[in-house]
């Protein structure tokens, strides 16, 4: 079972996840895409990755603005799986933005 990361480990992760912030026990990123279709492309790709990893972010969709929240609900905090998922989300956003 995944273990919660220490505050120091979370700080190190945020040092590389420059578009993410810590908010109420979760890694959070808000991104604005070119339009709704591009936002949905990102959501669909992230959904595929989340299903494959069996680790799912909370996603808020507001037209072309997406907010991702990565936390391990069963642990009530941040684990290495959340950091990995955040990195994968960054890769999706970068690839779709071009």
C-alpha distances in whole Angstrom, upper triangle without the diagonal:
4,6,10,13,16,19,20,18,18,22,22,20,23,25,24,24,27,28,25,25,22,23,22,18,18,19,23,25,28,31,34,35,38,38,37,37,35,32,32,31,28,27,27,26,23,22,22,20,17,18,17,14,13,13,16,18,20,24,27,30,34,36,35,33,29,27,23,20,17,14,11,13,10,9,13,13,13,10,11,11,13,15,15,16,19,20,21,22,25,26,26,29,30,31,32,35,36
4,7,9,13,16,17,14,14,18,18,16,19,21,21,20,24,24,21,21,19,20,19,15,15,16,19,22,25,27,31,32,36,36,34,35,33,30,30,29,26,25,26,24,21,21,21,18,16,17,17,13,13,11,14,16,18,22,25,28,31,34,33,30,27,24,20,18,14,11,9,11,9,8,11,10,9,6,7,8,10,12,12,14,16,17,18,20,22,23,24,26,28,29,30,32,33
4,6,9,13,14,12,12,16,16,15,18,20,20,20,23,24,21,20,18,19,18,14,14,16,19,22,26,28,32,33,37,37,36,36,34,32,32,31,28,27,28,26,23,23,24,21,19,20,20,16,16,14,17,17,20,23,26,29,32,35,34,31,28,25,21,18,15,12,10,12,10,8,10,9,8,6,8,9,11,12,14,15,17,18,20,21,23,24,26,27,29,30,32,33,35
4,7,9,11,10,10,13,14,13,15,18,18,18,21,21,18,17,14,15,14,10,11,13,17,20,23,26,30,31,35,36,35,35,33,30,31,31,27,26,28,26,23,23,25,22,19,21,21,18,17,15,16,16,18,21,24,27,30,33,32,29,26,22,19,16,13,10,8,11,10,7,8,6,6,5,8,10,10,11,14,15,16,17,19,20,22,24,25,26,28,30,31,32,34
4,7,8,6,6,10,10,10,12,14,15,15,18,19,16,15,13,15,14,11,11,12,16,18,22,25,28,30,34,35,34,35,33,30,31,30,27,26,28,26,23,24,25,22,20,23,22,19,19,16,18,17,19,22,24,28,30,33,32,28,25,22,19,16,13,11,11,14,14,10,11,8,6,5,7,10,10,10,12,14,14,16,18,19,20,22,24,25,26,28,30,31,32
4,5,5,6,9,10,11,12,14,16,16,18,20,17,15,13,15,15,11,13,13,17,20,24,26,30,32,36,37,37,38,35,32,33,33,30,29,31,29,26,27,29,25,23,26,26,22,23,20,21,20,22,24,27,30,32,35,34,30,27,24,21,18,16,14,14,16,16,13,13,10,9,9,10,14,13,13,16,18,17,18,21,22,22,25,27,27,28,31,32,33,34
4,5,5,6,9,10,10,12,15,15,16,18,15,13,10,13,13,10,12,12,16,18,22,25,28,31,35,36,35,37,34,31,33,33,29,29,31,30,26,28,29,26,25,28,28,24,24,21,22,20,22,24,26,29,31,34,32,29,26,22,20,17,16,14,15,17,18,15,14,11,10,11,12,15,14,13,17,18,17,18,21,22,22,24,27,26,27,30,32,32,33
4,5,5,6,9,10,11,13,14,16,18,16,14,12,15,16,14,15,14,17,20,23,26,29,32,35,37,37,38,35,32,34,34,30,30,32,30,27,29,30,27,26,29,28,25,26,23,24,22,24,26,28,31,33,35,33,30,27,24,22,20,18,16,18,20,21,18,17,14,12,12,13,16,15,13,17,19,17,18,21,22,22,24,27,27,27,30,32,31,33
4,5,5,6,9,10,11,12,15,17,14,14,12,15,16,13,13,12,16,18,22,24,28,30,33,35,35,35,32,30,31,31,27,27,29,27,24,26,27,23,22,25,25,21,22,19,21,20,22,24,26,29,31,34,32,28,26,23,20,18,15,14,15,18,19,16,16,13,10,9,9,13,12,10,13,15,14,15,18,19,19,21,24,24,24,27,29,29,30
4,5,5,6,9,10,10,12,14,11,10,8,12,13,10,10,9,12,15,18,21,24,27,30,32,31,32,30,27,29,28,25,24,27,25,22,24,25,22,21,24,24,20,21,18,19,17,19,21,23,26,27,30,28,25,22,19,17,14,12,12,13,16,18,15,14,10,8,9,9,12,10,8,12,14,12,13,17,17,17,19,22,22,22,25,27,27,28
4,5,5,6,9,10,11,13,11,10,9,13,14,12,12,11,13,15,19,21,24,27,30,32,32,34,31,28,30,30,26,26,29,27,24,26,28,24,23,27,27,23,25,21,22,20,21,23,24,27,28,31,29,26,23,20,18,16,15,15,17,20,21,18,18,14,11,12,12,15,13,11,14,16,14,15,18,19,17,20,23,22,23,26,27,27,28
4,5,5,7,9,11,14,12,12,12,16,17,15,15,13,15,16,20,22,25,27,30,32,33,34,30,28,30,30,26,26,29,26,23,26,27,24,23,26,26,23,24,21,22,20,22,24,26,28,30,32,30,27,24,22,19,18,16,16,18,21,23,20,20,16,13,13,12,15,13,10,13,15,14,13,17,18,17,19,22,22,21,24,26,26,27
4,5,6,6,9,11,9,10,10,14,16,14,12,10,12,13,17,19,22,24,27,29,29,30,27,25,27,26,22,23,25,23,20,22,23,20,19,23,22,19,21,18,18,17,19,20,22,25,27,29,27,24,21,18,16,15,13,13,15,19,20,18,18,14,11,11,9,12,10,7,10,12,10,10,13,14,13,15,18,18,18,21,23,23,24
4,5,5,6,8,7,7,8,12,14,13,11,8,10,11,14,16,20,22,25,27,28,29,26,23,26,25,21,22,25,23,20,23,24,21,20,24,24,21,23,19,19,17,18,19,21,23,25,27,24,21,19,16,15,14,13,14,16,19,22,19,18,15,12,13,12,14,12,9,12,13,10,11,14,14,13,16,18,17,18,21,22,22,23
4,6,6,10,9,10,11,15,18,17,15,12,14,14,17,18,21,23,27,29,30,31,27,25,28,27,23,24,27,25,22,25,26,23,23,27,26,23,25,22,22,20,22,23,24,26,27,29,26,23,22,19,18,17,16,18,20,23,25,23,22,18,15,16,14,17,15,11,14,16,13,12,16,16,14,16,19,18,18,21,23,22,23
4,5,9,9,11,13,17,19,18,16,12,14,13,16,17,20,21,25,27,28,28,25,23,25,24,21,22,24,22,20,23,24,20,21,24,24,21,23,20,21,19,21,21,23,25,26,28,25,22,20,18,17,17,15,17,20,23,25,23,23,19,15,16,14,15,13,10,11,13,10,9,13,13,11,13,16,16,15,18,20,20,20
4,6,6,8,11,14,17,16,13,9,10,9,12,13,17,18,22,24,24,25,22,20,22,21,18,19,21,19,17,20,21,18,18,22,22,19,21,18,18,16,17,18,19,21,23,24,21,19,17,15,13,13,12,15,17,20,23,21,21,17,14,14,13,14,11,8,10,11,8,7,11,10,8,11,14,13,13,16,18,17,19
4,6,8,11,14,18,17,15,11,11,9,12,12,16,17,21,23,24,25,22,20,23,22,19,20,23,21,19,22,24,21,21,25,25,23,25,21,21,18,19,19,20,21,22,24,21,18,16,15,14,15,15,17,20,23,26,24,23,19,17,18,17,17,15,12,14,14,11,10,14,13,10,13,15,14,13,17,18,17,19
4,7,11,13,16,16,14,10,9,6,8,9,12,14,17,20,21,22,19,17,20,19,16,17,20,19,17,20,22,19,19,23,24,22,23,20,19,16,17,16,16,17,18,20,17,14,13,11,11,12,13,16,19,22,25,24,22,19,17,18,17,18,14,12,14,14,10,10,13,11,8,12,13,11,12,15,16,15,17
4,7,9,13,13,10,6,5,5,8,10,14,16,20,21,22,23,20,18,20,20,16,17,20,19,16,19,21,19,18,22,22,20,21,18,17,13,14,14,15,17,18,20,18,15,13,10,9,9,10,13,16,18,21,20,18,15,13,15,15,15,12,10,13,12,8,10,13,11,9,13,14,13,14,17,18,17,20
4,6,10,10,8,6,5,7,9,12,16,19,22,24,24,26,23,20,22,23,19,19,23,22,19,21,24,21,20,24,25,22,23,19,18,15,15,15,16,18,19,22,20,16,14,11,11,10,11,12,16,18,21,19,17,14,12,15,15,16,13,12,15,14,11,13,16,14,13,17,18,16,18,21,22,21,23
4,7,7,6,5,6,9,12,15,19,22,25,26,26,28,26,23,24,25,22,21,24,23,20,22,24,22,20,24,25,22,22,18,17,14,14,16,16,19,21,24,22,19,16,13,12,9,10,10,14,15,18,16,14,11,10,13,14,15,12,11,15,15,12,15,17,16,16,19,20,19,21,24,25,24,27
4,6,5,6,6,10,12,16,19,22,25,26,25,28,26,22,24,25,22,21,24,24,20,22,25,23,21,24,26,23,23,19,17,14,13,14,15,18,19,22,22,18,16,12,11,9,10,10,13,14,17,16,13,11,11,14,16,17,13,14,17,16,14,17,19,17,18,21,22,21,23,26,26,25,28
4,6,9,9,13,15,19,22,25,28,29,28,30,28,25,26,27,24,22,26,26,22,23,26,24,21,24,26,23,22,19,17,14,13,15,16,19,21,24,24,20,18,14,13,10,11,10,12,12,15,14,10,9,10,14,17,17,14,15,19,18,16,19,21,20,20,24,24,23,26,29,28,28,31
4,7,9,13,16,19,23,25,29,29,28,30,28,25,26,27,24,22,25,25,21,22,24,22,19,22,24,21,20,16,15,13,13,16,17,20,22,26,25,22,19,15,13,10,9,7,9,10,12,10,7,5,7,10,13,14,11,13,16,15,14,17,19,18,19,23,23,23,25,28,28,28,31
4,6,10,13,16,20,22,26,26,25,27,25,21,22,23,20,19,21,21,17,18,21,19,16,19,21,18,17,14,13,10,10,12,14,18,20,23,22,19,15,12,10,6,5,5,8,10,13,11,9,6,6,10,12,12,8,10,13,12,11,14,16,14,16,19,19,19,21,24,24,25,27
4,7,10,13,17,19,23,24,23,25,22,19,21,21,18,17,20,19,15,17,20,17,15,19,20,17,17,14,13,10,10,12,14,17,19,21,20,17,14,10,8,6,5,7,10,12,15,14,12,9,7,10,11,11,7,8,11,10,8,11,13,12,12,16,16,16,18,21,21,21,24
4,7,10,14,16,20,21,20,22,20,16,18,19,16,15,18,18,15,16,19,17,16,19,21,19,19,15,13,10,9,10,11,14,15,18,17,13,10,7,6,5,6,9,13,14,18,17,15,12,11,14,15,14,10,11,13,11,9,12,13,11,12,15,15,14,17,19,19,19,22
4,7,10,13,16,17,17,19,17,14,16,17,13,13,17,16,13,16,19,17,16,20,21,19,20,17,14,11,11,10,10,12,14,16,14,10,8,6,5,7,9,12,16,17,21,20,18,16,14,16,17,16,12,12,14,12,8,11,12,9,9,13,13,11,13,16,16,16,19
4,7,10,14,14,14,17,14,11,14,15,12,13,16,16,14,16,19,18,18,21,23,22,22,19,16,13,12,10,9,10,10,12,11,7,6,4,6,9,12,15,19,20,23,23,21,19,18,20,20,19,16,16,17,15,12,14,15,11,11,14,14,11,14,16,15,14,18
4,6,10,11,12,14,11,9,12,13,10,12,15,15,14,16,19,18,18,21,23,22,23,20,18,14,14,11,11,10,10,11,8,6,5,6,9,12,14,18,21,23,26,26,24,22,20,22,22,21,18,17,18,15,13,14,14,11,10,13,12,8,11,14,12,11,14
4,7,8,10,12,10,8,12,13,11,12,16,16,15,18,20,20,21,23,25,25,26,23,20,17,16,13,12,10,9,9,6,4,6,9,12,15,18,21,25,26,29,30,28,26,24,26,26,24,21,21,21,19,16,17,17,14,13,15,13,10,12,14,12,10,14
4,5,7,9,6,6,9,10,9,11,14,14,14,17,19,19,20,23,24,24,26,23,21,18,18,14,13,11,11,9,5,6,8,11,13,17,19,23,26,27,31,31,30,28,26,27,27,25,22,22,22,19,17,18,17,13,13,14,12,9,11,12,9,7,11
4,7,8,6,8,11,11,11,14,16,16,17,19,21,22,23,25,27,27,29,27,24,22,21,18,16,14,13,10,7,9,11,15,17,21,23,27,30,31,34,35,33,32,30,31,30,29,26,26,25,23,21,21,20,17,16,17,14,11,12,13,10,8,11
4,6,6,6,9,10,11,13,14,16,17,19,21,22,23,25,26,27,28,26,23,21,20,16,15,12,10,7,5,8,11,14,17,21,23,27,30,30,34,35,33,32,30,32,31,29,26,27,26,23,22,22,21,18,18,18,16,13,15,15,12,11,14
4,5,5,6,9,10,10,12,14,15,16,18,20,21,22,24,25,26,24,21,19,18,14,13,9,9,5,5,8,10,13,16,19,22,25,28,28,32,33,31,30,29,31,30,28,25,26,26,22,21,22,21,17,18,19,16,14,16,16,13,13,16
4,5,5,6,9,10,10,12,14,15,17,19,20,21,23,24,25,24,21,20,19,16,15,11,12,9,8,11,12,16,17,21,23,26,28,29,32,34,33,32,30,31,31,28,26,26,25,22,21,22,20,17,18,18,14,13,16,15,11,12,15
4,5,5,6,9,10,11,12,14,16,17,18,20,21,23,24,23,20,18,18,15,15,12,12,10,8,10,11,14,15,19,21,24,27,28,31,32,31,30,28,29,28,25,23,24,23,20,19,19,17,14,14,14,11,10,12,11,7,8,11
4,5,5,6,9,10,11,12,15,16,16,18,20,21,22,20,17,15,15,11,11,8,9,8,5,7,7,10,12,16,18,21,24,25,28,29,28,27,25,26,26,23,21,21,21,17,16,17,16,12,13,14,11,9,12,12,9,10,13
4,5,5,6,9,10,10,12,14,15,16,18,20,20,19,16,15,14,11,11,8,10,9,8,10,9,12,13,16,18,21,23,24,27,29,28,27,26,26,26,23,21,22,21,18,17,19,16,13,15,15,12,11,14,14,11,12,15
4,5,5,6,9,10,11,13,14,16,17,18,20,19,16,16,16,13,14,12,14,12,11,12,11,14,14,18,19,22,24,25,28,29,29,28,26,26,25,22,21,21,20,17,17,17,14,12,14,13,9,9,12,11,8,10,13
4,5,5,6,8,10,11,12,14,15,16,18,16,14,13,14,11,12,11,13,13,10,11,9,11,11,14,15,19,21,23,25,26,26,24,22,23,22,19,17,18,17,13,13,14,11,8,10,10,6,6,10,9,7,9,12
4,6,5,6,9,10,10,12,14,15,16,14,11,10,11,8,10,9,12,12,11,11,8,10,10,13,14,17,19,20,23,24,24,23,21,22,21,18,16,18,17,13,13,15,12,9,12,12,9,9,13,13,11,13,16
4,5,5,6,9,10,11,13,14,15,15,12,12,13,11,13,12,15,15,14,14,12,14,13,16,16,19,21,21,24,26,26,25,23,23,23,19,18,19,18,14,15,16,13,11,14,14,10,11,14,13,11,14,17
4,5,5,6,9,10,11,12,14,14,12,12,14,12,15,14,17,17,15,16,13,15,13,16,16,19,20,22,24,25,25,24,22,22,21,17,17,17,15,12,13,13,10,9,11,10,7,9,12,10,9,13,15
4,5,5,6,9,10,10,12,10,9,9,11,10,13,13,16,17,15,15,12,12,10,12,12,15,16,18,20,22,22,20,18,18,17,14,13,14,12,9,10,11,8,6,10,10,7,9,12,12,11,14,16
4,5,5,6,9,10,10,10,8,9,10,10,13,13,17,18,17,16,13,14,12,13,13,15,16,17,19,21,21,21,19,19,19,15,14,16,14,11,13,14,11,10,13,13,11,13,16,15,14,17,19
4,5,5,6,9,10,11,10,12,14,13,17,17,20,21,19,19,16,17,15,16,15,18,18,19,21,23,24,23,21,20,19,15,16,17,15,12,14,15,11,11,14,13,11,14,16,15,14,18,19
4,5,5,6,8,8,9,10,13,13,17,18,21,22,20,20,16,17,14,15,13,15,16,18,19,21,22,20,18,17,16,12,12,14,11,8,11,11,8,9,12,11,10,13,15,14,14,18,19
4,5,5,6,5,5,7,11,11,15,17,20,22,21,19,16,15,12,13,11,13,13,14,16,17,18,17,16,15,14,10,11,13,11,8,11,12,9,10,13,13,12,14,17,17,17,20,22
4,5,5,7,7,10,13,14,17,19,22,23,23,22,19,18,15,16,14,15,15,16,17,19,20,20,19,17,17,13,14,16,14,11,14,16,13,13,17,16,15,17,20,19,19,22,24
4,6,8,10,13,16,17,20,21,25,26,25,24,21,21,17,18,16,17,16,18,18,20,22,21,19,17,16,12,14,16,13,11,14,15,12,13,17,16,14,18,20,19,19,22,24
4,5,8,11,14,16,20,21,25,26,25,24,20,20,16,16,13,14,13,15,15,17,19,18,16,14,12,9,11,12,10,8,12,13,11,12,16,15,15,18,20,19,20,23,24
4,7,10,13,15,19,21,25,26,26,24,21,19,16,15,13,13,11,13,13,15,17,17,15,14,13,10,11,14,12,10,14,15,13,14,18,18,17,20,22,22,22,25,27
4,7,10,13,16,19,22,24,24,22,18,16,13,12,9,9,8,10,11,12,14,13,12,11,11,7,8,11,10,8,11,13,12,12,16,16,16,18,21,21,21,24,26
4,7,9,13,15,19,21,20,19,15,13,10,9,8,9,9,10,12,14,14,14,13,13,13,10,9,12,11,8,11,13,12,11,15,16,15,16,19,20,20,22,24
4,6,10,12,16,18,18,15,12,10,6,6,5,7,9,10,13,14,13,13,12,13,13,10,8,11,11,8,9,12,11,10,13,15,14,14,18,19,18,20,23
4,7,10,13,16,16,14,10,8,6,5,7,8,10,10,14,15,14,13,13,15,16,14,11,14,15,11,12,15,14,12,15,17,16,16,19,21,20,21,24
4,6,10,12,12,10,7,6,5,6,9,12,14,14,18,19,17,17,16,18,19,16,14,16,16,13,12,15,14,11,14,16,14,14,17,19,17,18,21
4,7,10,10,8,6,5,7,9,12,14,17,17,20,21,19,19,19,21,22,20,17,19,19,16,15,18,17,14,16,18,16,15,19,20,18,19,22
4,6,7,6,5,7,9,12,15,18,20,20,24,25,23,23,22,24,25,22,19,21,21,18,17,19,18,15,16,18,16,14,18,19,16,17,21
4,6,5,6,8,12,14,18,21,23,23,27,28,26,25,25,27,28,26,22,24,24,21,19,22,21,17,18,21,18,16,19,21,18,18,21
4,6,8,11,14,17,20,24,26,26,30,31,29,28,28,30,30,28,25,26,26,23,21,23,22,18,19,21,18,16,19,20,16,16,20
4,7,10,13,17,19,23,26,26,30,31,29,28,27,28,28,26,23,24,24,21,19,21,19,16,16,18,15,12,15,16,13,12,16
4,7,10,13,17,20,23,24,27,28,26,24,23,25,26,24,21,21,22,19,17,19,18,14,15,17,15,12,15,17,14,13,17
4,6,10,13,16,19,20,24,24,23,21,20,22,22,20,17,18,18,15,13,16,15,11,12,15,13,10,14,16,14,13,17
4,7,10,13,16,17,21,21,19,18,17,19,20,18,15,16,17,14,12,14,15,11,12,15,14,12,15,17,16,16,19
4,7,10,13,14,18,18,16,15,14,16,16,14,11,12,13,10,8,12,12,8,10,13,12,11,15,17,16,16,20
4,7,10,11,15,15,13,11,10,13,14,13,9,11,13,10,9,12,13,11,13,16,15,15,18,20,19,20,23
4,7,9,12,12,11,9,7,9,10,9,5,8,10,7,7,11,11,10,12,15,15,15,18,20,20,21,24
4,6,9,8,7,6,5,7,10,8,6,9,11,10,10,13,14,14,16,18,18,19,22,23,24,25,27
4,6,5,6,6,6,6,9,8,7,10,12,11,12,15,16,16,18,20,20,22,24,25,26,27,30
4,5,5,7,9,10,13,11,10,14,15,14,15,19,19,18,21,23,23,24,27,28,28,30,32
4,6,8,10,10,13,12,12,16,17,16,18,21,21,21,24,25,25,27,29,30,31,32,35
4,5,8,8,12,11,11,14,16,16,17,20,21,21,23,25,26,27,29,31,31,33,35
4,7,9,13,13,12,15,17,16,17,20,21,21,23,25,26,26,29,31,31,32,35
4,7,10,11,9,11,14,14,14,17,19,18,20,23,23,24,26,28,29,30,32
4,7,8,6,8,11,11,11,14,16,16,17,20,21,21,23,25,26,27,29
4,5,5,7,9,10,11,13,15,16,17,19,20,22,23,25,26,28,29
4,5,5,6,9,10,11,12,14,15,17,19,20,21,23,25,26,27
4,5,5,6,9,10,10,12,14,15,16,18,20,21,23,24,26
4,5,5,6,9,10,10,12,14,15,16,18,20,21,22,24
4,5,5,6,9,10,11,13,14,15,17,19,20,21,23
4,5,5,6,9,10,11,13,14,15,17,19,20,21
4,5,5,6,9,10,11,12,14,15,17,18,20
4,5,5,6,9,10,11,12,14,15,16,18
4,5,5,6,9,10,11,12,14,15,17
4,5,5,6,9,10,11,12,14,15
4,5,5,6,9,10,11,12,14
4,5,5,6,9,10,11,12
4,5,5,6,9,10,11
4,5,5,6,8,10
4,6,5,6,8
4,6,5,6
4,6,5
4,5
4
